[in-house]
Amino acid sequence: MDHQVPLAITRGLRRRGVTVLTAEEDGTQQLADPLLLDRALTLGHVLFTQDVDFLAEAARRQAAGEAFAGVVFAKQRFVSIGQCVQDLELMAKALEPADMMNRVVYLPL
């Protein structure tokens, strides 16, 4: 989870048995976006964010053929917390990490 994601989303996913690592828990909340994407790739974690800057970095990487573990994006005030939790849970339980490599997925699904 990017550091800007509401805690309610993290808590909701954890209540549903989804493994979540926040940037704060990982000590990476101050990392620049490219470095946070690198960290997510190293850990094999898809990054969920509501920060549009990650979309530009993901697009740059796609165009350059640079790997990233995947980005899930939800526009703030466009998708409810409940919908984010529901969609992220579905993705976490239905997809393998390889399914998300170098992809950007927009919520709601």
C-alpha positions, 0 to 999 in steps of 0.5 A: 500500500502506498502511504496515501491509502486510507487505513480503512482499506488496509484493515478491510483487506486484512479482515478478509485474510489478504496479506497487506504491507504498507509503506509505513510498515516497510519503512519506505513511506518517504521513498520517491515513486520510482524507488517504491515501485522498485521495492514492490518488485523486489518484494513481489508485491503489487502496489495499490495507490491513489496517487496519479504520479504512479500512473506516469511512472508505470507508463514510462516503465511500460514504454521502456520495457522496464519491469514492475510488479504491477500497479492498482490505481483507484481515483480518490473520491471516485471509488468507495473504500468498500469497493476498493476492499472488495475489488482488491480482495478479488484480485488478491485471491484470483490472480497470481503475482505473474498475472500483474507483472507490468500491468496497471489496473484501474478500480472499480473493476 
